[in-house]
Amino acid sequence: MSRNPLIVAADLSGADHAELLARRLSGLVAYVKVGLELFTATGPAVVERIRALAPVFLDLKLHDIPTTVGRAARNLARLGPELLTVHALGGTEMIEAAVDGAAKGAAEAGLEPPAIIAVTVLSSLAGEGLASPASLAFEAIAAGASGAVVSGQDVAEVREAVGPVATLVVPGIRPGGQPANDHVRVLSPGEALERGADFIVIGRPITGSEDPAAAARALLREVGMG
């Protein structure tokens, strides 16, 4: 494996704390994830602060009518994230609007557009009675998304459905038998990557560590990159 697969979730409520985390992880991770907690606590400027230190995965899971999502994606793309999430359940027109809006916003800011990543099923949910993650991912990618967020339990099936090029992100990863916390569908880092994940999202095992950089290095060694 040559590509760094590690995304660290900065699920924090303070911009200074998040910036310090990004500084400690600079050069060690593929992306720092900015989610709803951090974005709503600190505002859009936190994306630019973190982007100065590490690439940003902006995980806001946009889900609304196509016009609204397109305009939101346009605004968010001006901040310079490299990945931006939408909900796959929003449908193909909404995803197309997100892709188009992100392209326009990035162009206005003189930036590359973020890859639109469609969230299929939240990793806090069990699978019974939910829409097929493979179908949701396939339809989202057909509509222009670059990839999908899928649970570890679904990643092999989704990879088979969408082929080798699409980017698959697996959240809720727990290294070395650590507790699952809010996540129901959990794999180890190595298991997720073996099943077809491109990127794995890890939060508390790294952000809660006294030495986040050392924790990140240990995880990369666990998957054969250290």
C-alpha positions as CSV (number, residue, x, y, z in Angstrom):
1,M,0.0,0.0,0.0
2,S,1.5,3.3,-1.1
3,R,-1.3,5.8,-0.3
4,N,-1.7,7.0,3.3
5,P,-5.2,5.7,4.3
6,L,-5.6,7.6,7.6
7,I,-8.3,10.2,8.2
8,V,-8.4,11.6,11.7
9,A,-11.8,12.9,12.9
10,A,-11.4,16.2,14.7
11,D,-14.6,15.8,16.6
12,L,-13.9,18.8,18.8
13,S,-15.7,22.0,19.7
14,G,-12.8,24.4,19.7
15,A,-10.9,25.9,16.8
16,D,-7.6,26.2,18.7
17,H,-7.8,22.6,19.9
18,A,-8.5,21.4,16.3
19,E,-5.7,23.5,14.9
20,L,-3.3,22.1,17.4
21,L,-4.4,18.6,16.6
22,A,-3.9,19.3,12.8
23,R,-0.4,20.7,13.6
24,R,0.6,17.6,15.5
25,L,-0.7,15.4,12.7
26,S,0.7,17.4,9.8
27,G,2.4,15.2,7.3
28,L,1.2,12.0,9.1
29,V,-2.4,11.7,7.9
30,A,-4.2,11.8,4.6
31,Y,-6.9,14.1,5.9
32,V,-8.2,15.8,9.0
33,K,-12.0,15.5,9.2
34,V,-14.1,18.5,10.0
35,G,-17.6,17.4,11.0
36,L,-20.8,19.0,12.3
37,E,-19.5,19.4,15.9
38,L,-16.5,21.5,14.9
39,F,-18.1,23.3,12.0
40,T,-21.1,24.5,14.0
41,A,-19.0,25.4,17.1
42,T,-16.4,27.5,15.2
43,G,-17.7,28.4,11.8
44,P,-16.4,28.0,8.3
45,A,-13.0,29.7,9.1
46,V,-11.9,26.6,10.9
47,V,-11.6,24.8,7.5
48,E,-9.1,27.3,6.2
49,R,-7.1,27.1,9.5
50,I,-6.8,23.4,9.3
51,R,-6.3,23.3,5.6
52,A,-3.1,25.3,6.1
53,L,-1.7,22.3,8.0
54,A,-3.4,19.2,6.5
55,P,-5.9,18.4,3.7
56,V,-9.5,18.7,4.9
57,F,-12.3,16.1,4.7
58,L,-15.4,18.3,5.2
59,D,-18.0,15.9,6.5
60,L,-21.3,17.8,6.7
61,K,-23.5,15.2,5.0
62,L,-25.5,17.7,2.9
63,H,-29.1,16.5,2.4
64,D,-31.8,18.8,1.1
65,I,-33.5,19.8,-2.2
66,P,-31.0,19.9,-5.1
67,T,-31.0,23.7,-5.4
68,T,-30.1,24.2,-1.7
69,V,-27.4,21.5,-1.7
70,G,-25.9,22.9,-4.9
71,R,-25.7,26.4,-3.4
72,A,-24.3,25.0,-0.1
73,A,-21.7,22.9,-1.9
74,R,-20.7,26.0,-3.9
75,N,-20.2,28.0,-0.7
76,L,-18.3,25.2,1.0
77,A,-16.0,24.5,-2.0
78,R,-14.7,28.1,-1.7
79,L,-13.2,27.0,1.7
80,G,-10.9,24.6,0.0
81,P,-11.7,21.1,1.4
82,E,-10.5,18.2,-0.7
83,L,-13.5,15.9,0.2
84,L,-17.1,16.9,0.9
85,T,-19.9,14.6,2.0
86,V,-23.5,14.5,0.9
87,H,-26.2,11.9,1.8
88,A,-26.7,9.3,-0.9
89,L,-30.4,9.1,0.1
90,G,-30.8,12.6,-1.3
91,G,-31.0,11.1,-4.8
92,T,-29.2,11.6,-8.1
93,E,-30.4,15.1,-8.8
94,M,-29.2,16.3,-5.4
95,I,-25.8,14.7,-6.0
96,E,-25.5,16.2,-9.4
97,A,-26.3,19.6,-8.0
98,A,-23.6,19.1,-5.3
99,V,-21.0,18.2,-7.9
100,D,-21.9,21.1,-10.1
101,G,-22.1,23.6,-7.2
102,A,-18.7,22.5,-5.8
103,A,-17.1,22.9,-9.1
104,K,-18.4,26.4,-9.5
105,G,-17.4,27.4,-6.0
106,A,-13.9,26.1,-6.3
107,A,-13.4,27.8,-9.6
108,E,-14.5,31.1,-8.1
109,A,-11.9,30.7,-5.4
110,G,-9.2,29.5,-7.8
111,L,-9.1,26.0,-6.2
112,E,-9.5,22.4,-7.3
113,P,-13.1,21.2,-6.6
114,P,-13.6,18.8,-3.7
115,A,-14.4,15.2,-4.4
116,I,-18.1,14.6,-3.5
117,I,-18.4,11.6,-1.3
118,A,-21.8,10.1,-0.7
119,V,-22.7,8.7,2.7
120,T,-24.7,5.5,2.4
121,V,-25.4,4.2,5.9
122,L,-24.2,5.7,9.2
123,S,-21.9,3.4,11.1
124,S,-24.0,3.9,14.2
125,L,-26.8,2.0,12.7
126,A,-27.3,-1.7,12.3
127,G,-28.1,-3.0,8.9
128,E,-31.6,-4.5,9.1
129,G,-34.3,-2.6,7.1
130,L,-31.9,-0.1,5.6
131,A,-31.4,0.7,2.0
132,S,-28.7,-1.3,0.2
133,P,-25.4,0.6,0.7
134,A,-24.1,-1.0,-2.6
135,S,-27.1,0.3,-4.6
136,L,-26.8,3.8,-2.9
137,A,-23.1,4.0,-3.6
138,F,-23.5,2.8,-7.2
139,E,-26.3,5.3,-8.0
140,A,-24.3,8.2,-6.3
141,I,-21.2,7.5,-8.3
142,A,-23.2,7.3,-11.5
143,A,-24.6,10.7,-10.6
144,G,-21.0,12.1,-10.4
145,A,-19.9,11.4,-6.9
146,S,-16.3,10.4,-6.6
147,G,-16.9,7.8,-3.9
148,A,-18.9,6.8,-0.9
149,V,-18.7,6.4,2.9
150,V,-19.6,2.9,3.8
151,S,-19.5,0.8,6.9
152,G,-16.8,-1.8,7.4
153,Q,-19.3,-4.6,7.1
154,D,-20.5,-3.3,3.7
155,V,-17.2,-2.3,2.1
156,A,-16.4,-5.5,0.3
157,E,-19.9,-5.6,-1.3
158,V,-19.8,-1.9,-2.2
159,R,-16.3,-2.3,-3.7
160,E,-17.6,-5.1,-5.9
161,A,-20.5,-3.0,-7.0
162,V,-18.6,0.2,-7.8
163,G,-15.3,-1.1,-9.2
164,P,-11.7,-0.2,-8.4
165,V,-11.7,3.5,-9.2
166,A,-14.3,4.9,-6.7
167,T,-13.0,6.2,-3.4
168,L,-14.4,4.3,-0.4
169,V,-14.2,5.7,3.1
170,V,-14.9,3.6,6.1
171,P,-15.6,5.3,9.5
172,G,-15.9,3.8,13.0
173,I,-12.5,2.0,12.8
174,R,-11.1,0.8,16.1
175,P,-7.4,-0.3,16.2
176,G,-6.1,-3.0,18.5
177,G,-9.5,-4.0,20.0
178,Q,-10.4,-0.6,21.4
179,P,-14.0,0.1,22.3
180,A,-16.6,0.8,19.5
181,N,-18.2,3.8,21.3
182,D,-21.1,4.9,19.2
183,H,-20.4,2.7,16.2
184,V,-22.2,-0.6,15.6
185,R,-20.5,-1.8,12.5
186,V,-16.8,-1.8,13.4
187,L,-13.7,-3.4,11.9
188,S,-10.0,-3.1,12.6
189,P,-7.9,-0.9,10.2
190,G,-6.4,-3.8,8.5
191,E,-9.7,-5.6,8.0
192,A,-11.3,-2.5,6.4
193,L,-8.4,-2.0,4.0
194,E,-8.3,-5.7,3.1
195,R,-12.0,-5.5,2.2
196,G,-11.6,-2.6,-0.2
197,A,-11.4,0.6,1.8
198,D,-9.2,3.4,0.5
199,F,-9.4,5.5,3.6
200,I,-10.3,4.7,7.2
201,V,-11.7,7.3,9.7
202,I,-10.4,7.2,13.3
203,G,-11.3,9.6,16.0
204,R,-11.0,9.1,19.7
205,P,-8.2,6.5,19.7
206,I,-6.0,9.2,18.2
207,T,-7.6,12.5,19.4
208,G,-8.0,11.2,22.9
209,S,-4.4,10.1,23.1
210,E,-1.8,12.1,25.1
211,D,0.4,11.9,21.9
212,P,-1.8,11.9,18.8
213,A,1.2,11.8,16.5
214,A,2.5,8.7,18.2
215,A,-1.0,7.1,18.0
216,A,-1.2,7.9,14.3
217,R,2.2,6.4,13.7
218,A,1.3,3.3,15.6
219,L,-1.9,2.8,13.5
220,L,0.0,3.3,10.3
221,R,2.5,0.6,11.4
222,E,-0.5,-1.6,12.2
223,V,-1.5,-1.5,8.5
224,G,2.1,-1.9,7.2
225,M,2.9,1.7,6.5
226,G,5.2,2.5,9.4
